[in-house]
Amino acid sequence: MKNAWTEKWDQRYAEEEFAYGEQPNNFLQQQLSLLKPGKILFPAEGEGRNAVFTAGLGWAVSAFDISIEGQKKALKLAEKKQVAIDYRVGELQDLNYTEGQFDVIALIYAHFPANIKSLVHQTLDKYLNTRGLIIFEAFSKSHLDYLAKDKKMGGPRDIESLFSLEEIKADFNNYEILELLETEIHLNEGTYHSGQGSVIRFVGRKKLVGAIV
């Protein structure tokens, strides 16, 4: 049986247009341009814009979401772009990824429910290999001020689902911080990400156990 969270995203992704467009996130593009292709995971990947783009660069791409409608759109986009992605539907703990499977995990506007978001981050950590990278962009707690000015701007409307720098440091405390900042950006990503917003950007490298960096 679907819950309200799943129904919300199924309804959004069932629309004909891509909710967040078909083009990849700019910050993700910048970071991938610095890396050699490997194995990458996209949590909460929705309609697949980032996963499909990354597959086109030669990466082995895995993705997941709770929305079957998101998966349908993603696979259709992958077919259009003539790439292959492994896209699974369900809760993270049920998807059978293996320890150390990925070189990169890309969390691009992966706003999980507030009561589980830190747990998801901690669970994802075990699927990333040692010295692997987290690439993260999502709305900061300051984003509520932007939502108050522009109701059409996307993002969670409860502060608990938004992020702070302190939360990122705590959730990824076993990572070397390569980049971490809160910044204002202009988004032009489909209907639901359009306008000025406040985001947190983070790039972290998983430390060797017991290593000092």
C-alpha positions, 0 to 999 in steps of 0.5 A: 500500500502506498503511503502519503510520501510515495503518493506525493512523488508518484503524482508529481512524476506522473505529469507529462513534463519533467518536474525538474527538467531533463538537464543535469544539475550544474554543481554535479556537472562541475564535480564530475568534470574533475573525475574519471568515470567509475561506479556512482549511486544516485539516491532519490533520483526521481525522473533520472536527469542526473543519472542519465547524464552521468551514464552518458559520460561513461559511468556505471550508474545506479539509482533509486527512488520510492516512486515507480512513476519516477523510474518510468520517466528515468528509463524513458529518458535513458532510452531517448539518450541511448544509455543504460542505468540500473534504477531500483524502486524501494527503500534503501535497506531493501535494495541489496547494494553491497558494501563498498560498491560505489566510487561516488554517491551523488545526493542532489536534492535528496530531501528524505523525510526529516526523521530518517534523513541522517540515518539514510546518510549513515546507511549510504556511507557503507556502500561507498568505498574507502576514499570514495566521494560524496557530492551533495547539493540540497536546500539549506534551512535559510531557504525558507526565507526564499520560499516566503518570497516566492511560493512557486520556488521548490523545496521542503517547507518544513525546516527539519527537512532542510539542511545546515552546515552542522548537520552535514558535518555530523552526518559525514564526520568520517569525511575529509571536507573538500568543499562545504558552503552555504550559498545563494543560487539561481535555479532553472531546473524545470517547473519546481526548481525555478528562482532564487534559493539557498543551498548547501554544497558539499564534497567529501572524501571518505577517510581510511579507518584510523587515518589522519588527514 
